[in-house]
């Protein structure tokens, strides 16, 4: 069991081992309940779309790739119709 301290801003730091074990990330949300003088943090499920945030960063523009794909399809269509 780890001992943590409440900051002057009302914040706590979750120990690194727990962060890693539960794969906790910035922005994760918790439901806070009190039972028998115990404060309980329950991790709320991440929204599936939010879980993908940043997954494609650094791999080029997806919009540009889509536009190039559409242009190539358009050329194929033109060749078939003309």
PyMOL Python script that loads the backbone (N, CA, C, O; Angstrom):
from pymol import cmd

cmd.read_pdbstr("""\
ATOM      1  N   UNK A   1       0.846  -1.171   0.000  1.00  0.00           N
ATOM      2  CA  UNK A   1       0.000   0.000   0.000  1.00  0.00           C
ATOM      3  C   UNK A   1       0.891   1.234   0.000  1.00  0.00           C
ATOM      4  O   UNK A   1       1.855   1.323   0.761  1.00  0.00           O
ATOM      5  N   UNK A   2       0.548   2.195  -0.879  1.00  0.00           N
ATOM      6  CA  UNK A   2       1.327   3.429  -0.997  1.00  0.00           C
ATOM      7  C   UNK A   2       0.671   4.553  -0.211  1.00  0.00           C
ATOM      8  O   UNK A   2      -0.553   4.614  -0.088  1.00  0.00           O
ATOM      9  N   UNK A   3       1.497   5.435   0.314  1.00  0.00           N
ATOM     10  CA  UNK A   3       1.016   6.624   1.003  1.00  0.00           C
ATOM     11  C   UNK A   3       1.164   7.796   0.045  1.00  0.00           C
ATOM     12  O   UNK A   3       2.247   8.028  -0.492  1.00  0.00           O
ATOM     13  N   UNK A   4       0.072   8.541  -0.174  1.00  0.00           N
ATOM     14  CA  UNK A   4       0.128   9.706  -1.053  1.00  0.00           C
ATOM     15  C   UNK A   4      -0.289  10.937  -0.260  1.00  0.00           C
ATOM     16  O   UNK A   4      -0.920  10.822   0.791  1.00  0.00           O
ATOM     17  N   UNK A   5       0.062  12.109  -0.764  1.00  0.00           N
ATOM     18  CA  UNK A   5      -0.211  13.365  -0.072  1.00  0.00           C
ATOM     19  C   UNK A   5      -1.077  14.256  -0.947  1.00  0.00           C
ATOM     20  O   UNK A   5      -0.878  14.338  -2.159  1.00  0.00           O
ATOM     21  N   UNK A   6      -2.026  14.915  -0.329  1.00  0.00           N
ATOM     22  CA  UNK A   6      -2.890  15.874  -1.020  1.00  0.00           C
ATOM     23  C   UNK A   6      -2.133  17.189  -1.161  1.00  0.00           C
ATOM     24  O   UNK A   6      -1.575  17.691  -0.185  1.00  0.00           O
ATOM     25  N   UNK A   7      -2.110  17.754  -2.377  1.00  0.00           N
ATOM     26  CA  UNK A   7      -1.407  19.023  -2.590  1.00  0.00           C
ATOM     27  C   UNK A   7      -2.265  20.188  -2.125  1.00  0.00           C
ATOM     28  O   UNK A   7      -3.434  20.018  -1.779  1.00  0.00           O
ATOM     29  N   UNK A   8      -1.671  21.369  -2.123  1.00  0.00           N
ATOM     30  CA  UNK A   8      -2.406  22.578  -1.716  1.00  0.00           C
ATOM     31  C   UNK A   8      -3.535  22.900  -2.695  1.00  0.00           C
ATOM     32  O   UNK A   8      -4.461  23.638  -2.358  1.00  0.00           O
ATOM     33  N   UNK A   9      -3.457  22.350  -3.898  1.00  0.00           N
ATOM     34  CA  UNK A   9      -4.498  22.556  -4.907  1.00  0.00           C
ATOM     35  C   UNK A   9      -5.553  21.447  -4.878  1.00  0.00           C
ATOM     36  O   UNK A   9      -6.451  21.422  -5.719  1.00  0.00           O
ATOM     37  N   UNK A  10      -5.446  20.538  -3.919  1.00  0.00           N
ATOM     38  CA  UNK A  10      -6.422  19.452  -3.813  1.00  0.00           C
ATOM     39  C   UNK A  10      -6.147  18.296  -4.758  1.00  0.00           C
ATOM     40  O   UNK A  10      -7.047  17.505  -5.037  1.00  0.00           O
ATOM     41  N   UNK A  11      -4.934  18.181  -5.252  1.00  0.00           N
ATOM     42  CA  UNK A  11      -4.572  17.132  -6.193  1.00  0.00           C
ATOM     43  C   UNK A  11      -3.800  16.021  -5.494  1.00  0.00           C
ATOM     44  O   UNK A  11      -3.113  16.246  -4.497  1.00  0.00           O
ATOM     45  N   UNK A  12      -3.932  14.820  -6.040  1.00  0.00           N
ATOM     46  CA  UNK A  12      -3.131  13.692  -5.561  1.00  0.00           C
ATOM     47  C   UNK A  12      -2.345  13.134  -6.739  1.00  0.00           C
ATOM     48  O   UNK A  12      -2.737  13.296  -7.895  1.00  0.00           O
ATOM     49  N   UNK A  13      -1.244  12.484  -6.437  1.00  0.00           N
ATOM     50  CA  UNK A  13      -0.438  11.838  -7.467  1.00  0.00           C
ATOM     51  C   UNK A  13      -0.586  10.339  -7.291  1.00  0.00           C
ATOM     52  O   UNK A  13      -0.316   9.789  -6.224  1.00  0.00           O
ATOM     53  N   UNK A  14      -1.024   9.688  -8.366  1.00  0.00           N
ATOM     54  CA  UNK A  14      -1.181   8.238  -8.337  1.00  0.00           C
ATOM     55  C   UNK A  14       0.193   7.622  -8.596  1.00  0.00           C
ATOM     56  O   UNK A  14       0.861   8.008  -9.555  1.00  0.00           O
ATOM     57  N   UNK A  15       0.626   6.687  -7.775  1.00  0.00           N
ATOM     58  CA  UNK A  15       1.953   6.089  -7.936  1.00  0.00           C
ATOM     59  C   UNK A  15       2.151   5.468  -9.329  1.00  0.00           C
ATOM     60  O   UNK A  15       1.224   4.904  -9.910  1.00  0.00           O
ATOM     61  N   UNK A  16       3.363   5.584  -9.838  1.00  0.00           N
ATOM     62  CA  UNK A  16       3.720   5.116 -11.175  1.00  0.00           C
ATOM     63  C   UNK A  16       3.329   3.653 -11.402  1.00  0.00           C
ATOM     64  O   UNK A  16       2.848   3.304 -12.480  1.00  0.00           O
ATOM     65  N   UNK A  17       3.528   2.809 -10.408  1.00  0.00           N
ATOM     66  CA  UNK A  17       3.211   1.385 -10.567  1.00  0.00           C
ATOM     67  C   UNK A  17       1.728   1.184 -10.891  1.00  0.00           C
ATOM     68  O   UNK A  17       1.372   0.334 -11.706  1.00  0.00           O
ATOM     69  N   UNK A  18       0.871   1.976 -10.243  1.00  0.00           N
ATOM     70  CA  UNK A  18      -0.570   1.864 -10.494  1.00  0.00           C
ATOM     71  C   UNK A  18      -0.910   2.436 -11.871  1.00  0.00           C
ATOM     72  O   UNK A  18      -1.732   1.871 -12.592  1.00  0.00           O
ATOM     73  N   UNK A  19      -0.281   3.552 -12.237  1.00  0.00           N
ATOM     74  CA  UNK A  19      -0.501   4.138 -13.565  1.00  0.00           C
ATOM     75  C   UNK A  19      -0.180   3.128 -14.655  1.00  0.00           C
ATOM     76  O   UNK A  19      -0.942   2.968 -15.608  1.00  0.00           O
ATOM     77  N   UNK A  20       0.949   2.450 -14.510  1.00  0.00           N
ATOM     78  CA  UNK A  20       1.378   1.480 -15.515  1.00  0.00           C
ATOM     79  C   UNK A  20       0.503   0.240 -15.503  1.00  0.00           C
ATOM     80  O   UNK A  20       0.105  -0.248 -16.561  1.00  0.00           O
ATOM     81  N   UNK A  21       0.198  -0.278 -14.315  1.00  0.00           N
ATOM     82  CA  UNK A  21      -0.598  -1.501 -14.199  1.00  0.00           C
ATOM     83  C   UNK A  21      -1.960  -1.346 -14.866  1.00  0.00           C
ATOM     84  O   UNK A  21      -2.441  -2.268 -15.525  1.00  0.00           O
ATOM     85  N   UNK A  22      -2.583  -0.176 -14.693  1.00  0.00           N
ATOM     86  CA  UNK A  22      -3.924   0.051 -15.231  1.00  0.00           C
ATOM     87  C   UNK A  22      -3.916   0.892 -16.504  1.00  0.00           C
ATOM     88  O   UNK A  22      -4.970   1.298 -16.994  1.00  0.00           O
ATOM     89  N   UNK A  23      -2.725   1.151 -17.035  1.00  0.00           N
ATOM     90  CA  UNK A  23      -2.565   1.913 -18.277  1.00  0.00           C
ATOM     91  C   UNK A  23      -3.330   3.237 -18.219  1.00  0.00           C
ATOM     92  O   UNK A  23      -4.038   3.597 -19.160  1.00  0.00           O
ATOM     93  N   UNK A  24      -3.179   3.951 -17.109  1.00  0.00           N
ATOM     94  CA  UNK A  24      -3.879   5.214 -16.925  1.00  0.00           C
ATOM     95  C   UNK A  24      -3.195   6.303 -17.734  1.00  0.00           C
ATOM     96  O   UNK A  24      -1.968   6.378 -17.786  1.00  0.00           O
ATOM     97  N   UNK A  25      -4.009   7.149 -18.366  1.00  0.00           N
ATOM     98  CA  UNK A  25      -3.500   8.213 -19.222  1.00  0.00           C
ATOM     99  C   UNK A  25      -4.100   9.553 -18.812  1.00  0.00           C
ATOM    100  O   UNK A  25      -5.127   9.610 -18.137  1.00  0.00           O
ATOM    101  N   UNK A  26      -3.441  10.623 -19.232  1.00  0.00           N
ATOM    102  CA  UNK A  26      -3.953  11.966 -19.003  1.00  0.00           C
ATOM    103  C   UNK A  26      -5.370  12.050 -19.560  1.00  0.00           C
ATOM    104  O   UNK A  26      -5.634  11.609 -20.679  1.00  0.00           O
ATOM    105  N   UNK A  27      -6.266  12.612 -18.782  1.00  0.00           N
ATOM    106  CA  UNK A  27      -7.644  12.772 -19.233  1.00  0.00           C
ATOM    107  C   UNK A  27      -8.572  11.632 -18.835  1.00  0.00           C
ATOM    108  O   UNK A  27      -9.784  11.735 -19.021  1.00  0.00           O
ATOM    109  N   UNK A  28      -8.023  10.541 -18.287  1.00  0.00           N
ATOM    110  CA  UNK A  28      -8.896   9.458 -17.814  1.00  0.00           C
ATOM    111  C   UNK A  28      -9.819  10.011 -16.743  1.00  0.00           C
ATOM    112  O   UNK A  28      -9.451  10.915 -15.993  1.00  0.00           O
ATOM    113  N   UNK A  29     -11.009   9.464 -16.683  1.00  0.00           N
ATOM    114  CA  UNK A  29     -12.007   9.964 -15.745  1.00  0.00           C
ATOM    115  C   UNK A  29     -12.342   8.911 -14.701  1.00  0.00           C
ATOM    116  O   UNK A  29     -12.316   7.710 -14.970  1.00  0.00           O
ATOM    117  N   UNK A  30     -12.657   9.393 -13.498  1.00  0.00           N
ATOM    118  CA  UNK A  30     -12.960   8.508 -12.379  1.00  0.00           C
ATOM    119  C   UNK A  30     -14.270   8.938 -11.735  1.00  0.00           C
ATOM    120  O   UNK A  30     -14.586  10.126 -11.664  1.00  0.00           O
ATOM    121  N   UNK A  31     -15.010   7.969 -11.277  1.00  0.00           N
ATOM    122  CA  UNK A  31     -16.186   8.224 -10.462  1.00  0.00           C
ATOM    123  C   UNK A  31     -15.721   8.160  -9.017  1.00  0.00           C
ATOM    124  O   UNK A  31     -15.073   7.195  -8.613  1.00  0.00           O
ATOM    125  N   UNK A  32     -16.046   9.174  -8.242  1.00  0.00           N
ATOM    126  CA  UNK A  32     -15.619   9.233  -6.843  1.00  0.00           C
ATOM    127  C   UNK A  32     -16.822   8.946  -5.950  1.00  0.00           C
ATOM    128  O   UNK A  32     -17.854   9.610  -6.045  1.00  0.00           O
ATOM    129  N   UNK A  33     -16.676   7.953  -5.088  1.00  0.00           N
ATOM    130  CA  UNK A  33     -17.726   7.629  -4.124  1.00  0.00           C
ATOM    131  C   UNK A  33     -17.111   7.517  -2.736  1.00  0.00           C
ATOM    132  O   UNK A  33     -15.909   7.301  -2.582  1.00  0.00           O
ATOM    133  N   UNK A  34     -17.960   7.667  -1.737  1.00  0.00           N
ATOM    134  CA  UNK A  34     -17.512   7.522  -0.349  1.00  0.00           C
ATOM    135  C   UNK A  34     -18.348   6.419   0.277  1.00  0.00           C
ATOM    136  O   UNK A  34     -19.578   6.455   0.239  1.00  0.00           O
ATOM    137  N   UNK A  35     -17.663   5.438   0.854  1.00  0.00           N
ATOM    138  CA  UNK A  35     -18.324   4.326   1.542  1.00  0.00           C
ATOM    139  C   UNK A  35     -17.612   4.081   2.864  1.00  0.00           C
ATOM    140  O   UNK A  35     -16.411   3.809   2.884  1.00  0.00           O
ATOM    141  N   UNK A  36     -18.340   4.176   3.962  1.00  0.00           N
ATOM    142  CA  UNK A  36     -17.771   3.891   5.282  1.00  0.00           C
ATOM    143  C   UNK A  36     -16.443   4.609   5.511  1.00  0.00           C
ATOM    144  O   UNK A  36     -15.452   3.983   5.887  1.00  0.00           O
ATOM    145  N   UNK A  37     -16.424   5.901   5.287  1.00  0.00           N
ATOM    146  CA  UNK A  37     -15.223   6.734   5.471  1.00  0.00           C
ATOM    147  C   UNK A  37     -14.078   6.371   4.538  1.00  0.00           C
ATOM    148  O   UNK A  37     -12.922   6.677   4.830  1.00  0.00           O
ATOM    149  N   UNK A  38     -14.382   5.725   3.424  1.00  0.00           N
ATOM    150  CA  UNK A  38     -13.367   5.404   2.412  1.00  0.00           C
ATOM    151  C   UNK A  38     -13.694   6.170   1.140  1.00  0.00           C
ATOM    152  O   UNK A  38     -14.850   6.218   0.721  1.00  0.00           O
ATOM    153  N   UNK A  39     -12.698   6.757   0.536  1.00  0.00           N
ATOM    154  CA  UNK A  39     -12.860   7.443  -0.745  1.00  0.00           C
ATOM    155  C   UNK A  39     -12.454   6.446  -1.830  1.00  0.00           C
ATOM    156  O   UNK A  39     -11.336   5.931  -1.823  1.00  0.00           O
ATOM    157  N   UNK A  40     -13.363   6.181  -2.754  1.00  0.00           N
ATOM    158  CA  UNK A  40     -13.136   5.172  -3.783  1.00  0.00           C
ATOM    159  C   UNK A  40     -13.117   5.845  -5.151  1.00  0.00           C
ATOM    160  O   UNK A  40     -14.047   6.567  -5.508  1.00  0.00           O
ATOM    161  N   UNK A  41     -12.061   5.608  -5.906  1.00  0.00           N
ATOM    162  CA  UNK A  41     -11.954   6.086  -7.282  1.00  0.00           C
ATOM    163  C   UNK A  41     -12.236   4.911  -8.208  1.00  0.00           C
ATOM    164  O   UNK A  41     -11.547   3.892  -8.161  1.00  0.00           O
ATOM    165  N   UNK A  42     -13.245   5.061  -9.043  1.00  0.00           N
ATOM    166  CA  UNK A  42     -13.587   4.005  -9.998  1.00  0.00           C
ATOM    167  C   UNK A  42     -13.305   4.525 -11.402  1.00  0.00           C
ATOM    168  O   UNK A  42     -13.901   5.511 -11.835  1.00  0.00           O
ATOM    169  N   UNK A  43     -12.404   3.869 -12.106  1.00  0.00           N
ATOM    170  CA  UNK A  43     -12.033   4.281 -13.452  1.00  0.00           C
ATOM    171  C   UNK A  43     -13.218   4.092 -14.388  1.00  0.00           C
ATOM    172  O   UNK A  43     -13.785   3.004 -14.481  1.00  0.00           O
ATOM    173  N   UNK A  44     -13.585   5.169 -15.081  1.00  0.00           N
ATOM    174  CA  UNK A  44     -14.670   5.094 -16.055  1.00  0.00           C
ATOM    175  C   UNK A  44     -14.092   4.657 -17.392  1.00  0.00           C
ATOM    176  O   UNK A  44     -12.959   4.994 -17.733  1.00  0.00           O
ATOM    177  N   UNK A  45     -14.878   3.911 -18.135  1.00  0.00           N
ATOM    178  CA  UNK A  45     -14.430   3.402 -19.431  1.00  0.00           C
ATOM    179  C   UNK A  45     -14.158   4.562 -20.382  1.00  0.00           C
ATOM    180  O   UNK A  45     -14.917   5.529 -20.448  1.00  0.00           O
ATOM    181  N   UNK A  46     -13.062   4.438 -21.111  1.00  0.00           N
ATOM    182  CA  UNK A  46     -12.732   5.455 -22.106  1.00  0.00           C
ATOM    183  C   UNK A  46     -13.683   5.317 -23.282  1.00  0.00           C
ATOM    184  O   UNK A  46     -14.090   4.215 -23.649  1.00  0.00           O
ATOM    185  N   UNK A  47     -14.027   6.453 -23.864  1.00  0.00           N
ATOM    186  CA  UNK A  47     -14.835   6.436 -25.076  1.00  0.00           C
ATOM    187  C   UNK A  47     -13.962   5.829 -26.173  1.00  0.00           C
ATOM    188  O   UNK A  47     -12.802   6.220 -26.305  1.00  0.00           O
ATOM    189  N   UNK A  48     -14.476   4.890 -26.960  1.00  0.00           N
ATOM    190  CA  UNK A  48     -13.636   4.214 -27.961  1.00  0.00           C
ATOM    191  C   UNK A  48     -12.980   5.165 -28.953  1.00  0.00           C
ATOM    192  O   UNK A  48     -11.851   4.921 -29.378  1.00  0.00           O
ATOM    193  N   UNK A  49     -13.648   6.222 -29.325  1.00  0.00           N
ATOM    194  CA  UNK A  49     -13.065   7.181 -30.262  1.00  0.00           C
ATOM    195  C   UNK A  49     -11.929   7.948 -29.594  1.00  0.00           C
ATOM    196  O   UNK A  49     -10.891   8.187 -30.212  1.00  0.00           O
ATOM    197  N   UNK A  50     -12.120   8.335 -28.334  1.00  0.00           N
ATOM    198  CA  UNK A  50     -11.070   9.066 -27.631  1.00  0.00           C
ATOM    199  C   UNK A  50      -9.838   8.202 -27.413  1.00  0.00           C
ATOM    200  O   UNK A  50      -8.723   8.719 -27.336  1.00  0.00           O
ATOM    201  N   UNK A  51     -10.026   6.908 -27.316  1.00  0.00           N
ATOM    202  CA  UNK A  51      -8.886   6.012 -27.129  1.00  0.00           C
ATOM    203  C   UNK A  51      -7.961   6.024 -28.346  1.00  0.00           C
ATOM    204  O   UNK A  51      -6.783   5.687 -28.231  1.00  0.00           O
ATOM    205  N   UNK A  52      -8.486   6.410 -29.511  1.00  0.00           N
ATOM    206  CA  UNK A  52      -7.680   6.463 -30.738  1.00  0.00           C
ATOM    207  C   UNK A  52      -6.951   7.796 -30.916  1.00  0.00           C
ATOM    208  O   UNK A  52      -6.171   7.957 -31.855  1.00  0.00           O
ATOM    209  N   UNK A  53      -7.205   8.752 -30.016  1.00  0.00           N
ATOM    210  CA  UNK A  53      -6.597  10.069 -30.143  1.00  0.00           C
ATOM    211  C   UNK A  53      -5.085   9.946 -30.252  1.00  0.00           C
ATOM    212  O   UNK A  53      -4.434   9.352 -29.392  1.00  0.00           O
ATOM    213  N   UNK A  54      -4.536  10.513 -31.318  1.00  0.00           N
ATOM    214  CA  UNK A  54      -3.091  10.513 -31.523  1.00  0.00           C
ATOM    215  C   UNK A  54      -2.549   9.245 -32.152  1.00  0.00           C
ATOM    216  O   UNK A  54      -1.346   9.151 -32.398  1.00  0.00           O
ATOM    217  N   UNK A  55      -3.402   8.267 -32.421  1.00  0.00           N
ATOM    218  CA  UNK A  55      -2.934   6.989 -32.962  1.00  0.00           C
ATOM    219  C   UNK A  55      -2.307   7.136 -34.339  1.00  0.00           C
ATOM    220  O   UNK A  55      -1.434   6.349 -34.705  1.00  0.00           O
ATOM    221  N   UNK A  56      -2.738   8.134 -35.109  1.00  0.00           N
ATOM    222  CA  UNK A  56      -2.240   8.283 -36.471  1.00  0.00           C
ATOM    223  C   UNK A  56      -1.339   9.494 -36.643  1.00  0.00           C
ATOM    224  O   UNK A  56      -1.014   9.868 -37.770  1.00  0.00           O
ATOM    225  N   UNK A  57      -0.936  10.103 -35.557  1.00  0.00           N
ATOM    226  CA  UNK A  57      -0.102  11.294 -35.669  1.00  0.00           C
ATOM    227  C   UNK A  57       1.276  10.924 -36.209  1.00  0.00           C
ATOM    228  O   UNK A  57       1.826   9.870 -35.888  1.00  0.00           O
ATOM    229  N   UNK A  58       1.816  11.810 -37.030  1.00  0.00           N
ATOM    230  CA  UNK A  58       3.147  11.598 -37.573  1.00  0.00           C
ATOM    231  C   UNK A  58       3.190  10.671 -38.768  1.00  0.00           C
ATOM    232  O   UNK A  58       4.272  10.331 -39.246  1.00  0.00           O
ATOM    233  N   UNK A  59       2.035  10.254 -39.260  1.00  0.00           N
ATOM    234  CA  UNK A  59       2.014   9.327 -40.388  1.00  0.00           C
ATOM    235  C   UNK A  59       1.446   9.991 -41.645  1.00  0.00           C
ATOM    236  O   UNK A  59       0.921   9.304 -42.522  1.00  0.00           O
ATOM    237  N   UNK A  60       1.546  11.313 -41.739  1.00  0.00           N
ATOM    238  CA  UNK A  60       1.037  12.023 -42.903  1.00  0.00           C
ATOM    239  C   UNK A  60      -0.411  12.429 -42.701  1.00  0.00           C
ATOM    240  O   UNK A  60      -1.031  12.116 -41.684  1.00  0.00           O
ATOM    241  N   UNK A  61      -0.927  13.129 -43.686  1.00  0.00           N
ATOM    242  CA  UNK A  61      -2.287  13.637 -43.610  1.00  0.00           C
ATOM    243  C   UNK A  61      -3.270  12.601 -44.140  1.00  0.00           C
ATOM    244  O   UNK A  61      -3.163  12.171 -45.289  1.00  0.00           O
ATOM    245  N   UNK A  62      -4.211  12.205 -43.319  1.00  0.00           N
ATOM    246  CA  UNK A  62      -5.230  11.267 -43.766  1.00  0.00           C
ATOM    247  C   UNK A  62      -6.150  11.919 -44.791  1.00  0.00           C
ATOM    248  O   UNK A  62      -6.630  11.260 -45.713  1.00  0.00           O
ATOM    249  N   UNK A  63      -6.393  13.209 -44.626  1.00  0.00           N
ATOM    250  CA  UNK A  63      -7.227  13.933 -45.587  1.00  0.00           C
ATOM    251  C   UNK A  63      -6.563  13.943 -46.951  1.00  0.00           C
ATOM    252  O   UNK A  63      -7.211  13.691 -47.966  1.00  0.00           O
ATOM    253  N   UNK A  64      -5.268  14.234 -46.973  1.00  0.00           N
ATOM    254  CA  UNK A  64      -4.535  14.256 -48.243  1.00  0.00           C
ATOM    255  C   UNK A  64      -4.552  12.866 -48.893  1.00  0.00           C
ATOM    256  O   UNK A  64      -4.731  12.755 -50.106  1.00  0.00           O
ATOM    257  N   UNK A  65      -4.371  11.830 -48.111  1.00  0.00           N
ATOM    258  CA  UNK A  65      -4.397  10.471 -48.652  1.00  0.00           C
ATOM    259  C   UNK A  65      -5.772  10.143 -49.227  1.00  0.00           C
ATOM    260  O   UNK A  65      -5.869   9.515 -50.281  1.00  0.00           O
ATOM    261  N   UNK A  66      -6.828  10.562 -48.544  1.00  0.00           N
ATOM    262  CA  UNK A  66      -8.183  10.314 -49.034  1.00  0.00           C
ATOM    263  C   UNK A  66      -8.435  11.060 -50.333  1.00  0.00           C
ATOM    264  O   UNK A  66      -9.025  10.503 -51.258  1.00  0.00           O
ATOM    265  N   UNK A  67      -7.995  12.318 -50.419  1.00  0.00           N
ATOM    266  CA  UNK A  67      -8.173  13.091 -51.643  1.00  0.00           C
ATOM    267  C   UNK A  67      -7.412  12.472 -52.815  1.00  0.00           C
ATOM    268  O   UNK A  67      -7.917  12.444 -53.938  1.00  0.00           O
ATOM    269  N   UNK A  68      -6.212  11.981 -52.560  1.00  0.00           N
ATOM    270  CA  UNK A  68      -5.437  11.317 -53.614  1.00  0.00           C
ATOM    271  C   UNK A  68      -6.131  10.045 -54.080  1.00  0.00           C
ATOM    272  O   UNK A  68      -6.158   9.743 -55.273  1.00  0.00           O
ATOM    273  N   UNK A  69      -6.689   9.305 -53.133  1.00  0.00           N
ATOM    274  CA  UNK A  69      -7.410   8.079 -53.479  1.00  0.00           C
ATOM    275  C   UNK A  69      -8.642   8.401 -54.330  1.00  0.00           C
ATOM    276  O   UNK A  69      -8.921   7.715 -55.313  1.00  0.00           O
ATOM    277  N   UNK A  70      -9.363   9.435 -53.950  1.00  0.00           N
ATOM    278  CA  UNK A  70     -10.553   9.844 -54.713  1.00  0.00           C
ATOM    279  C   UNK A  70     -10.168  10.295 -56.134  1.00  0.00           C
ATOM    280  O   UNK A  70     -10.869   9.988 -57.099  1.00  0.00           O
ATOM    281  N   UNK A  71      -9.063  11.014 -56.249  1.00  0.00           N
ATOM    282  CA  UNK A  71      -8.598  11.466 -57.562  1.00  0.00           C
ATOM    283  C   UNK A  71      -8.255  10.269 -58.448  1.00  0.00           C
ATOM    284  O   UNK A  71      -8.601  10.248 -59.629  1.00  0.00           O
ATOM    285  N   UNK A  72      -7.575   9.272 -57.876  1.00  0.00           N
ATOM    286  CA  UNK A  72      -7.219   8.073 -58.638  1.00  0.00           C
ATOM    287  C   UNK A  72      -8.480   7.319 -59.071  1.00  0.00           C
ATOM    288  O   UNK A  72      -8.550   6.829 -60.198  1.00  0.00           O
ATOM    289  N   UNK A  73      -9.467   7.225 -58.191  1.00  0.00           N
ATOM    290  CA  UNK A  73     -10.734   6.560 -58.545  1.00  0.00           C
ATOM    291  C   UNK A  73     -11.446   7.319 -59.650  1.00  0.00           C
ATOM    292  O   UNK A  73     -12.037   6.709 -60.542  1.00  0.00           O
ATOM    293  N   UNK A  74     -11.397   8.644 -59.599  1.00  0.00           N
ATOM    294  CA  UNK A  74     -12.045   9.477 -60.604  1.00  0.00           C
ATOM    295  C   UNK A  74     -11.405   9.244 -61.978  1.00  0.00           C
ATOM    296  O   UNK A  74     -12.107   9.155 -62.985  1.00  0.00           O
ATOM    297  N   UNK A  75     -10.079   9.147 -62.015  1.00  0.00           N
ATOM    298  CA  UNK A  75      -9.388   8.883 -63.285  1.00  0.00           C
ATOM    299  C   UNK A  75      -9.786   7.529 -63.843  1.00  0.00           C
ATOM    300  O   UNK A  75      -9.991   7.393 -65.049  1.00  0.00           O
ATOM    301  N   UNK A  76      -9.899   6.526 -62.983  1.00  0.00           N
ATOM    302  CA  UNK A  76     -10.323   5.200 -63.426  1.00  0.00           C
ATOM    303  C   UNK A  76     -11.738   5.248 -63.998  1.00  0.00           C
ATOM    304  O   UNK A  76     -12.017   4.639 -65.031  1.00  0.00           O
ATOM    305  N   UNK A  77     -12.631   5.977 -63.320  1.00  0.00           N
ATOM    306  CA  UNK A  77     -14.009   6.113 -63.774  1.00  0.00           C
ATOM    307  C   UNK A  77     -14.054   6.804 -65.129  1.00  0.00           C
ATOM    308  O   UNK A  77     -14.808   6.399 -66.014  1.00  0.00           O
ATOM    309  N   UNK A  78     -13.239   7.856 -65.292  1.00  0.00           N
ATOM    310  CA  UNK A  78     -13.207   8.594 -66.550  1.00  0.00           C
ATOM    311  C   UNK A  78     -12.736   7.695 -67.679  1.00  0.00           C
ATOM    312  O   UNK A  78     -13.263   7.757 -68.789  1.00  0.00           O
ATOM    313  N   UNK A  79     -11.755   6.869 -67.402  1.00  0.00           N
ATOM    314  CA  UNK A  79     -11.222   5.952 -68.420  1.00  0.00           C
ATOM    315  C   UNK A  79     -12.243   4.901 -68.849  1.00  0.00           C
ATOM    316  O   UNK A  79     -12.259   4.488 -70.009  1.00  0.00           O
ATOM    317  N   UNK A  80     -13.071   4.480 -67.946  1.00  0.00           N
ATOM    318  CA  UNK A  80     -14.101   3.476 -68.247  1.00  0.00           C
ATOM    319  C   UNK A  80     -15.252   4.071 -69.026  1.00  0.00           C
ATOM    320  O   UNK A  80     -15.840   3.414 -69.884  1.00  0.00           O
ATOM    321  N   UNK A  81     -15.571   5.318 -68.725  1.00  0.00           N
ATOM    322  CA  UNK A  81     -16.725   5.970 -69.361  1.00  0.00           C
ATOM    323  C   UNK A  81     -16.370   6.643 -70.674  1.00  0.00           C
ATOM    324  O   UNK A  81     -17.268   6.987 -71.442  1.00  0.00           O
ATOM    325  N   UNK A  82     -15.107   6.838 -70.951  1.00  0.00           N
ATOM    326  CA  UNK A  82     -14.742   7.624 -72.135  1.00  0.00           C
ATOM    327  C   UNK A  82     -14.089   6.846 -73.120  1.00  0.00           C
ATOM    328  O   UNK A  82     -13.721   7.367 -74.173  1.00  0.00           O
TER     329      UNK A  82
END
""", "prot")
cmd.dss("prot")
cmd.show_as("cartoon", "prot")
cmd.util.cbc("prot")
cmd.orient("prot")
